[in-house]
Amino acid sequence: MSVEQSKEANEMLLNTARGLRERGYNVVWSHVGDDALFNEELLSICNYCYLHGRPHTGNETKDALSMARQIGNQIKESMTHALAWNPRAIVYMEGDKSSFVPYIERIAQPILKDEADLAVATRSWDEFHAFPKVQQFWEGLFNLYAGFRAGFKTDWIYGPKAFTQETGSFMLDYKASDFGVIVHPLAAALKKGKRVVGVNVAGFPQDNYMKKYNDINFLKHFAWRMMSFWTNVKGLHSGLRS
């Protein structure tokens, strides 16, 4: 899943897609963006790619909120397509985590060896603190809350997760279309007594990832992360009710 950003950030997305295909993975991608040349290249790399245009209301805040409200649908449509391939393991990740590509096999191994039903990529303490302070605050707060509510302490929203077909389908049960879709299946798997494990991976942000925050206004970044926090709480509660 990805959203069009700067030219440098878009190149990072292409590096992720290329890296996945070079390793022989089937890649389903969902992208929001209007750059025709970029979209065409992404289509040529991925096995399947859903493309969505950016909203253009003339109000940057409204556009950001509109995209945030549709992110869950992006992820669910990709999961639906992946499930149709009848795979042994499905790995979810964001397109801007190109440095995670070499760790796909590691996070999928517990699923492939039938040692787990859902695997969560986890960063070390130092790696977590290498991300922007605003991100640390809201993600750390959610990890504490989710660990307390679900009784499972892990890096809940670093992002990458590996699923069986059953636990992957839990994602489709989430009724809303926001960030909570990533949290819902993890909470649902715990609620249903499925085998959930954390898998240590290298989680330091790559340089290009950090560059995209250089020009972001602090208040906008804070508001974006706060909104993500509350939708993640919604996804947590939804999964625990399942």
N, C-alpha and C positions, 0 to 999 in steps of 0.2 A: 504494500500500500504506500502511496506517495502523493505529494502535492507539489506542483510546480513552484520553484523559488528562483534563486539567482542562477546565472549561467554556470557558476562553479558548483552549486548545489545540484543542478541537473546532471552535470557530468558525474558527480558522485553516485547518483541514481543509476546511470548507465553502467558505471563500474560494478555496481551491485548486480545488476541484471546479467552483465557479461560473465562475472565471476561465477554466478549460479549455473549458467548454461555450460561454461567451460568444465565444470565439475560433473556435468551430466544430469543435473536435476531438472525435473519438469517444473516450469515456472508459470504461475498464474499471478497476474499483476492487475491492480486497480489504481489508476492515476487520474488526478485532477489537474488539468492544465490546458492552455490554448496554443502552445508553441507547436506548430504543425510539423516542423522538421524533427524536433525532439520526439513528439508522439510517434512519428513514422519510424524512427530508429528504435524506440522502445517496442513497437509492434513487431519489428523485424527480429528482435532478440528473444522475446518471450514466447512460450508455447501458446499462451492466450493472454490478451491484455484488454481490460475494460477501460475505456477512456471517457472522462467526464469534463465538460467545460467549466471554467471558473465562473462563479456568480459575479455580475457587474452591476451593482446597484448605485455605484458612485460613492458609497459609504464603506470605508475600509473595515470598520468594526462590524457592520452588518454582514459584509461578505465573509469575514472570518467566522462569525457565528453560524452563518448558513453552511459553510463547509464543515464546521465542527459537528453540526447536526446530521450531516450525511456520511461522516466517516464510518459509522457502524454499518451502514448499508454497503459501502465499498468493501469492507472486510468480509461481510456476510456473503456477498456475491462471489468473492474469490473463494471462500470456503466451500460454497455450494458447488462451484465448478471443480474444485480439487477433490471433493468427495465422490464426484461422478466418475473419477478415474479409478476408484476402488484401491487406493494406495495402502501400503502397510503403515506408513507414518506420514503425517502432514506437519510441516514446520511453518509457523507464522513469524514474519519479521517485517520491520519497516524498511522501506527502500533506502533510507539515508544511513543505514548501518552497514556500509560496505565492508568494514573491518570484521563483521561477524561471519561473513561467508565461510571462512575456513573452519568454523565451529559448528556448522550445520550437522555434520555427521556425529559430533560428540553429543549434541543435545538430542539427536534422534535415536542414539544407541539404546537407551533404556526402553524405548518403545519397540524397536526392532528385536530386542532380546526378550521381549515380554516380561520385563522387570518393572514396568510402570505403565500407567494409562495416560499420564500427562507429565511432561517434563518442563521445568521452568528455568530459563537461563538466569543465572545469578552473578552479580558483580561482587568483587571484594570491597571492603570498606574504603580502601584507598581509591579504587576505581570509581565508586559511587561519588566520592568527594572531588573527583576531577571534573564533574559536570558543573554547569552554571549554578550559582548559589540559589537562585529562585527555584530552579528545578530540584535541587537537593531538598529545599524546604518542603515543597508540596509532595514530592515523591516519598520523602522520609516520613512525613506525617501520615500519608496513606498507608505505607508499609506497617507503621506502628498500629494504626487503627485496624487494618485488615488482619494483621497477626493476632490481635486481641479478639476480634469478632469471630474469626474462622478457626482460631487455635492452630494456625500454621504460619510460622515466621519464614518469609522468603522475600525475594526481590520481586514483588508482585507486578510492578509495571515498568521494569526495564524494557520489556517488549517481547523478545523472542520466546516462543513456546512450541513444544512438539506434542502432537495429539495422535491418539488412535482415531479410527473413524468414529467410534462412539463418542469420545470426549470432544472431538472436533464438531460433531453435530450439536453439542450443547450450545455452541455459539449461536446457532440459528434460532434457539429458543428465546433469546434476548429480544424483548419487544420493542425497545427504543432503537435509535440509529446513531448513537454517540459513542464516545470512548469506552463506555462501560461494557461494550461487547467483548473487549479483550479480557476483562476481569471476570465477567459472568461465568464462562466455562470452567475457570479454575475454582471459583467458589462452588459451582454446581458439582464438580467432580469430588470436592472434599465433602460436601453435604451427602452425596450418594455413596460415600465410602470407597471411592476409587483410589488407586495407587498413584499418589502425586509425589514427585521428587524434585529437588533443586539440583541443577547441574552447573558447576563452576565453569565460567568461561572468562576469556580476557575481555574486560568491559571498559577499557579506557576509551574515551571519545577520540576519534581521529581528527586531525587538524581541520579538515574541511567541514566537519560537523560543527566545530566550535566557531568557525568563521561566520556561520549564518546568524549567530547571535550578536555580532559586532555592532550592527546597525539597528537592532531592535530596541525600541524604547522600553525602559525598565518597567513602567506601569503597564504597558501592553503585555509584556512578557509575564508579569505577575498575574494579570487578569486572565490570560490564556491558561496558565498553569492552575489557577484557582478554579476556573471552569472545568478543566480536565479532572481536577480532584473530585468535584461534586458528581460528575458523571461516572467516575470510577466508583464512588461510594454507592451510586445507584446500581451499577453493575454488580457490586459485591452483594448488596442486599437482595437483588433479584436472584442471583445464583444460590444464595443461602436459603431462599424460599422455595427453590425448585424441588 
